Amino acid sequence: MGTRMKDPEACENLQDVRDACDAIDREIVALLGKRMPYVRTAVRFKRSETDIMQPDKMPAFMRERREWAADEGLDANFVERLYQVLVDHSFQVQMALWRAGKR
């Protein structure tokens, strides 16, 4: 992956597009990897299982992500679904740590 990603307008064929998408996907996965230690660390600051779920905070959390999506010209419903998967997984990780006593 040492080659530089082409701008969309500079792509000359489908392979150029695929290479760029692969590079972007790699960045997304790397960012998820950077996010997960924070998810695990958050358990230290939670006082109960209810604190992990925090259903009262979810509407504002999702609203902000929907706004970010709109700012980027993305479908807000799509981005919200992606974040729902991310949040559900984060909750599962935190609950497992909580129940294992790793706070």
VMD Tcl script that builds the backbone (N, CA, C; Angstrom):
set m [mol new atoms 309]
animate dup $m
set s [atomselect $m all]
$s set {name element resname resid chain x y z} {
  {N N MET 1 A 0.825 -1.203 0.000}
  {CA C MET 1 A 0.000 0.000 0.000}
  {C C MET 1 A 0.861 1.256 0.000}
  {N N GLY 2 A 2.063 1.142 -0.540}
  {CA C GLY 2 A 2.948 2.279 -0.544}
  {C C GLY 2 A 2.575 3.316 -1.598}
  {N N THR 3 A 1.696 2.978 -2.511}
  {CA C THR 3 A 1.318 3.918 -3.557}
  {C C THR 3 A 0.296 4.915 -3.030}
  {N N ARG 4 A 0.321 6.070 -3.628}
  {CA C ARG 4 A -0.578 7.146 -3.216}
  {C C ARG 4 A -1.959 6.928 -3.833}
  {N N MET 5 A -2.979 7.171 -3.033}
  {CA C MET 5 A -4.352 7.005 -3.502}
  {C C MET 5 A -4.686 8.128 -4.487}
  {N N LYS 6 A -5.310 7.751 -5.594}
  {CA C LYS 6 A -5.719 8.746 -6.584}
  {C C LYS 6 A -7.001 9.440 -6.140}
  {N N ASP 7 A -7.155 10.689 -6.536}
  {CA C ASP 7 A -8.426 11.381 -6.351}
  {C C ASP 7 A -9.466 10.693 -7.222}
  {N N PRO 8 A -10.749 10.755 -6.837}
  {CA C PRO 8 A -11.778 10.075 -7.637}
  {C C PRO 8 A -11.748 10.468 -9.118}
  {N N GLU 9 A -11.540 11.748 -9.389}
  {CA C GLU 9 A -11.538 12.214 -10.776}
  {C C GLU 9 A -10.337 11.692 -11.558}
  {N N ALA 10 A -9.272 11.294 -10.862}
  {CA C ALA 10 A -8.054 10.836 -11.523}
  {C C ALA 10 A -8.052 9.325 -11.777}
  {N N CYS 11 A -9.044 8.622 -11.247}
  {CA C CYS 11 A -9.103 7.168 -11.452}
  {C C CYS 11 A -9.314 6.873 -12.932}
  {N N GLU 12 A -8.493 5.949 -13.431}
  {CA C GLU 12 A -8.533 5.616 -14.847}
  {C C GLU 12 A -9.249 4.304 -15.128}
  {N N ASN 13 A -9.499 3.527 -14.055}
  {CA C ASN 13 A -10.150 2.235 -14.246}
  {C C ASN 13 A -10.723 1.764 -12.911}
  {N N LEU 14 A -11.422 0.657 -12.957}
  {CA C LEU 14 A -12.070 0.126 -11.756}
  {C C LEU 14 A -11.049 -0.274 -10.684}
  {N N GLN 15 A -9.874 -0.744 -11.116}
  {CA C GLN 15 A -8.855 -1.123 -10.137}
  {C C GLN 15 A -8.382 0.080 -9.333}
  {N N ASP 16 A -8.258 1.244 -9.967}
  {CA C ASP 16 A -7.899 2.470 -9.248}
  {C C ASP 16 A -8.935 2.777 -8.170}
  {N N VAL 17 A -10.206 2.615 -8.525}
  {CA C VAL 17 A -11.295 2.863 -7.571}
  {C C VAL 17 A -11.217 1.862 -6.424}
  {N N ARG 18 A -11.030 0.589 -6.747}
  {CA C ARG 18 A -10.946 -0.445 -5.709}
  {C C ARG 18 A -9.753 -0.214 -4.791}
  {N N ASP 19 A -8.627 0.163 -5.353}
  {CA C ASP 19 A -7.436 0.427 -4.542}
  {C C ASP 19 A -7.685 1.581 -3.569}
  {N N ALA 20 A -8.349 2.616 -4.056}
  {CA C ALA 20 A -8.655 3.758 -3.192}
  {C C ALA 20 A -9.630 3.358 -2.082}
  {N N CYS 21 A -10.660 2.605 -2.442}
  {CA C CYS 21 A -11.624 2.153 -1.429}
  {C C CYS 21 A -10.948 1.261 -0.389}
  {N N ASP 22 A -10.038 0.382 -0.841}
  {CA C ASP 22 A -9.299 -0.460 0.097}
  {C C ASP 22 A -8.467 0.384 1.056}
  {N N ALA 23 A -7.816 1.411 0.541}
  {CA C ALA 23 A -6.999 2.283 1.388}
  {C C ALA 23 A -7.861 3.012 2.417}
  {N N ILE 24 A -9.011 3.478 1.992}
  {CA C ILE 24 A -9.926 4.168 2.911}
  {C C ILE 24 A -10.454 3.194 3.949}
  {N N ASP 25 A -10.828 1.991 3.511}
  {CA C ASP 25 A -11.323 0.984 4.462}
  {C C ASP 25 A -10.259 0.655 5.503}
  {N N ARG 26 A -9.009 0.595 5.090}
  {CA C ARG 26 A -7.918 0.325 6.034}
  {C C ARG 26 A -7.846 1.440 7.074}
  {N N GLU 27 A -8.020 2.684 6.640}
  {CA C GLU 27 A -8.016 3.813 7.572}
  {C C GLU 27 A -9.186 3.714 8.548}
  {N N ILE 28 A -10.351 3.318 8.051}
  {CA C ILE 28 A -11.522 3.177 8.916}
  {C C ILE 28 A -11.257 2.125 9.985}
  {N N VAL 29 A -10.702 0.984 9.575}
  {CA C VAL 29 A -10.405 -0.082 10.538}
  {C C VAL 29 A -9.359 0.392 11.550}
  {N N ALA 30 A -8.357 1.123 11.095}
  {CA C ALA 30 A -7.340 1.652 12.011}
  {C C ALA 30 A -7.973 2.610 13.027}
  {N N LEU 31 A -8.902 3.431 12.582}
  {CA C LEU 31 A -9.587 4.350 13.500}
  {C C LEU 31 A -10.445 3.591 14.513}
  {N N LEU 32 A -11.094 2.527 14.072}
  {CA C LEU 32 A -11.847 1.695 15.017}
  {C C LEU 32 A -10.907 1.093 16.054}
  {N N GLY 33 A -9.725 0.694 15.609}
  {CA C GLY 33 A -8.724 0.166 16.526}
  {C C GLY 33 A -8.261 1.209 17.532}
  {N N LYS 34 A -8.188 2.451 17.119}
  {CA C LYS 34 A -7.819 3.532 18.046}
  {C C LYS 34 A -8.947 3.845 19.027}
  {N N ARG 35 A -10.184 3.656 18.603}
  {CA C ARG 35 A -11.348 3.973 19.435}
  {C C ARG 35 A -11.558 2.945 20.550}
  {N N MET 36 A -11.282 1.675 20.259}
  {CA C MET 36 A -11.626 0.599 21.191}
  {C C MET 36 A -10.936 0.705 22.554}
  {N N PRO 37 A -9.677 1.090 22.661}
  {CA C PRO 37 A -9.101 1.241 24.003}
  {C C PRO 37 A -9.854 2.265 24.858}
  {N N TYR 38 A -10.413 3.289 24.240}
  {CA C TYR 38 A -11.209 4.271 24.974}
  {C C TYR 38 A -12.513 3.662 25.468}
  {N N VAL 39 A -13.094 2.805 24.625}
  {CA C VAL 39 A -14.317 2.092 25.018}
  {C C VAL 39 A -14.040 1.253 26.255}
  {N N ARG 40 A -12.912 0.535 26.240}
  {CA C ARG 40 A -12.564 -0.310 27.390}
  {C C ARG 40 A -12.223 0.535 28.620}
  {N N THR 41 A -11.521 1.633 28.428}
  {CA C THR 41 A -11.139 2.498 29.546}
  {C C THR 41 A -12.356 3.135 30.202}
  {N N ALA 42 A -13.385 3.406 29.440}
  {CA C ALA 42 A -14.584 4.058 29.979}
  {C C ALA 42 A -15.201 3.260 31.120}
  {N N VAL 43 A -15.021 1.944 31.112}
  {CA C VAL 43 A -15.598 1.098 32.162}
  {C C VAL 43 A -15.095 1.535 33.545}
  {N N ARG 44 A -13.866 2.008 33.616}
  {CA C ARG 44 A -13.311 2.446 34.908}
  {C C ARG 44 A -14.133 3.566 35.541}
  {N N PHE 45 A -14.826 4.319 34.749}
  {CA C PHE 45 A -15.562 5.484 35.239}
  {C C PHE 45 A -17.056 5.230 35.404}
  {N N LYS 46 A -17.480 4.008 35.136}
  {CA C LYS 46 A -18.897 3.650 35.257}
  {C C LYS 46 A -19.142 3.089 36.651}
  {N N ARG 47 A -20.302 3.426 37.218}
  {CA C ARG 47 A -20.643 2.978 38.567}
  {C C ARG 47 A -21.591 1.776 38.572}
  {N N SER 48 A -22.207 1.509 37.430}
  {CA C SER 48 A -23.167 0.407 37.368}
  {C C SER 48 A -23.358 -0.014 35.912}
  {N N GLU 49 A -24.056 -1.132 35.731}
  {CA C GLU 49 A -24.372 -1.582 34.373}
  {C C GLU 49 A -25.259 -0.561 33.662}
  {N N THR 50 A -26.107 0.098 34.412}
  {CA C THR 50 A -26.967 1.139 33.818}
  {C C THR 50 A -26.124 2.272 33.250}
  {N N ASP 51 A -25.031 2.601 33.941}
  {CA C ASP 51 A -24.136 3.645 33.438}
  {C C ASP 51 A -23.517 3.256 32.098}
  {N N ILE 52 A -23.340 1.974 31.881}
  {CA C ILE 52 A -22.755 1.525 30.614}
  {C C ILE 52 A -23.715 1.815 29.465}
  {N N MET 53 A -24.965 1.482 29.640}
  {CA C MET 53 A -25.938 1.638 28.559}
  {C C MET 53 A -26.318 3.104 28.318}
  {N N GLN 54 A -26.517 3.870 29.349}
  {CA C GLN 54 A -26.880 5.291 29.282}
  {C C GLN 54 A -27.889 5.616 28.172}
  {N N PRO 55 A -29.075 5.027 28.246}
  {CA C PRO 55 A -30.065 5.257 27.192}
  {C C PRO 55 A -30.480 6.722 27.058}
  {N N ASP 56 A -30.359 7.489 28.121}
  {CA C ASP 56 A -30.735 8.903 28.058}
  {C C ASP 56 A -29.769 9.722 27.201}
  {N N LYS 57 A -28.558 9.231 27.000}
  {CA C LYS 57 A -27.566 9.956 26.206}
  {C C LYS 57 A -27.611 9.600 24.719}
  {N N MET 58 A -28.256 8.493 24.387}
  {CA C MET 58 A -28.238 8.020 23.003}
  {C C MET 58 A -28.913 8.957 21.997}
  {N N PRO 59 A -30.048 9.553 22.312}
  {CA C PRO 59 A -30.642 10.443 21.299}
  {C C PRO 59 A -29.708 11.588 20.888}
  {N N ALA 60 A -29.064 12.238 21.846}
  {CA C ALA 60 A -28.144 13.334 21.513}
  {C C ALA 60 A -26.916 12.809 20.766}
  {N N PHE 61 A -26.415 11.650 21.186}
  {CA C PHE 61 A -25.262 11.023 20.528}
  {C C PHE 61 A -25.576 10.772 19.058}
  {N N MET 62 A -26.719 10.146 18.793}
  {CA C MET 62 A -27.098 9.831 17.409}
  {C C MET 62 A -27.422 11.096 16.614}
  {N N ARG 63 A -28.055 12.051 17.251}
  {CA C ARG 63 A -28.377 13.301 16.558}
  {C C ARG 63 A -27.088 13.980 16.063}
  {N N GLU 64 A -26.069 13.978 16.912}
  {CA C GLU 64 A -24.805 14.596 16.518}
  {C C GLU 64 A -24.164 13.856 15.353}
  {N N ARG 65 A -24.178 12.536 15.363}
  {CA C ARG 65 A -23.616 11.759 14.257}
  {C C ARG 65 A -24.408 11.972 12.973}
  {N N ARG 66 A -25.720 12.118 13.103}
  {CA C ARG 66 A -26.551 12.401 11.930}
  {C C ARG 66 A -26.187 13.765 11.338}
  {N N GLU 67 A -25.925 14.731 12.204}
  {CA C GLU 67 A -25.512 16.060 11.736}
  {C C GLU 67 A -24.164 15.985 11.029}
  {N N TRP 68 A -23.235 15.227 11.599}
  {CA C TRP 68 A -21.932 15.047 10.957}
  {C C TRP 68 A -22.105 14.418 9.582}
  {N N ALA 69 A -22.994 13.437 9.496}
  {CA C ALA 69 A -23.255 12.778 8.216}
  {C C ALA 69 A -23.765 13.789 7.190}
  {N N ALA 70 A -24.735 14.586 7.594}
  {CA C ALA 70 A -25.292 15.592 6.686}
  {C C ALA 70 A -24.217 16.580 6.244}
  {N N ASP 71 A -23.344 16.967 7.179}
  {CA C ASP 71 A -22.254 17.894 6.841}
  {C C ASP 71 A -21.333 17.313 5.766}
  {N N GLU 72 A -21.212 15.988 5.747}
  {CA C GLU 72 A -20.347 15.311 4.774}
  {C C GLU 72 A -21.104 14.886 3.520}
  {N N GLY 73 A -22.388 15.220 3.450}
  {CA C GLY 73 A -23.189 14.841 2.295}
  {C C GLY 73 A -23.555 13.365 2.281}
  {N N LEU 74 A -23.591 12.745 3.462}
  {CA C LEU 74 A -23.913 11.322 3.574}
  {C C LEU 74 A -25.347 11.124 4.024}
  {N N ASP 75 A -25.864 9.963 3.777}
  {CA C ASP 75 A -27.200 9.582 4.212}
  {C C ASP 75 A -27.168 9.402 5.732}
  {N N ALA 76 A -27.876 10.249 6.453}
  {CA C ALA 76 A -27.866 10.228 7.921}
  {C C ALA 76 A -28.412 8.911 8.475}
  {N N ASN 77 A -29.401 8.320 7.806}
  {CA C ASN 77 A -29.949 7.037 8.271}
  {C C ASN 77 A -28.894 5.935 8.186}
  {N N PHE 78 A -28.132 5.929 7.117}
  {CA C PHE 78 A -27.055 4.959 6.941}
  {C C PHE 78 A -25.999 5.114 8.042}
  {N N VAL 79 A -25.578 6.331 8.281}
  {CA C VAL 79 A -24.558 6.590 9.304}
  {C C VAL 79 A -25.084 6.217 10.686}
  {N N GLU 80 A -26.344 6.501 10.949}
  {CA C GLU 80 A -26.915 6.123 12.240}
  {C C GLU 80 A -26.916 4.598 12.412}
  {N N ARG 81 A -27.238 3.872 11.366}
  {CA C ARG 81 A -27.213 2.399 11.453}
  {C C ARG 81 A -25.799 1.891 11.728}
  {N N LEU 82 A -24.813 2.493 11.066}
  {CA C LEU 82 A -23.423 2.107 11.332}
  {C C LEU 82 A -23.059 2.362 12.798}
  {N N TYR 83 A -23.431 3.525 13.279}
  {CA C TYR 83 A -23.115 3.850 14.669}
  {C C TYR 83 A -23.880 2.986 15.646}
  {N N GLN 84 A -25.060 2.561 15.295}
  {CA C GLN 84 A -25.805 1.675 16.187}
  {C C GLN 84 A -25.053 0.357 16.366}
  {N N VAL 85 A -24.497 -0.154 15.283}
  {CA C VAL 85 A -23.691 -1.375 15.365}
  {C C VAL 85 A -22.457 -1.129 16.229}
  {N N LEU 86 A -21.800 -0.007 16.028}
  {CA C LEU 86 A -20.613 0.333 16.806}
  {C C LEU 86 A -20.940 0.476 18.289}
  {N N VAL 87 A -22.010 1.161 18.595}
  {CA C VAL 87 A -22.425 1.367 19.982}
  {C C VAL 87 A -22.826 0.038 20.619}
  {N N ASP 88 A -23.581 -0.771 19.912}
  {CA C ASP 88 A -23.985 -2.077 20.461}
  {C C ASP 88 A -22.755 -2.918 20.806}
  {N N HIS 89 A -21.785 -2.930 19.920}
  {CA C HIS 89 A -20.562 -3.685 20.187}
  {C C HIS 89 A -19.810 -3.094 21.386}
  {N N SER 90 A -19.733 -1.785 21.439}
  {CA C SER 90 A -19.055 -1.123 22.565}
  {C C SER 90 A -19.724 -1.484 23.885}
  {N N PHE 91 A -21.048 -1.494 23.898}
  {CA C PHE 91 A -21.780 -1.876 25.111}
  {C C PHE 91 A -21.463 -3.320 25.491}
  {N N GLN 92 A -21.421 -4.202 24.510}
  {CA C GLN 92 A -21.106 -5.608 24.785}
  {C C GLN 92 A -19.718 -5.752 25.395}
  {N N VAL 93 A -18.755 -5.041 24.848}
  {CA C VAL 93 A -17.383 -5.081 25.378}
  {C C VAL 93 A -17.360 -4.559 26.806}
  {N N GLN 94 A -18.012 -3.439 27.043}
  {CA C GLN 94 A -18.015 -2.860 28.382}
  {C C GLN 94 A -18.745 -3.746 29.384}
  {N N MET 95 A -19.850 -4.329 28.974}
  {CA C MET 95 A -20.587 -5.230 29.890}
  {C C MET 95 A -19.742 -6.445 30.242}
  {N N ALA 96 A -19.039 -6.995 29.279}
  {CA C ALA 96 A -18.178 -8.156 29.548}
  {C C ALA 96 A -17.076 -7.779 30.532}
  {N N LEU 97 A -16.483 -6.626 30.352}
  {CA C LEU 97 A -15.439 -6.174 31.282}
  {C C LEU 97 A -16.026 -5.926 32.662}
  {N N TRP 98 A -17.189 -5.291 32.715}
  {CA C TRP 98 A -17.846 -5.008 33.995}
  {C C TRP 98 A -18.121 -6.292 34.766}
  {N N ARG 99 A -18.717 -7.239 34.053}
  {CA C ARG 99 A -19.090 -8.504 34.707}
  {C C ARG 99 A -17.873 -9.340 35.098}
  {N N ALA 100 A -16.762 -9.133 34.420}
  {CA C ALA 100 A -15.521 -9.843 34.764}
  {C C ALA 100 A -14.764 -9.127 35.881}
  {N N GLY 101 A -15.315 -7.979 36.300}
  {CA C GLY 101 A -14.679 -7.223 37.382}
  {C C GLY 101 A -13.452 -6.457 36.964}
  {N N LYS 102 A -13.297 -6.223 35.661}
  {CA C LYS 102 A -12.126 -5.508 35.158}
  {C C LYS 102 A -12.447 -4.028 35.011}
  {N N ARG 103 A -12.507 -3.377 36.155}
  {CA C ARG 103 A -12.864 -1.955 36.154}
  {C C ARG 103 A -11.685 -1.129 36.549}
}
mol reanalyze $m
mol bondsrecalc $m
mol representation Tube
mol addrep $m
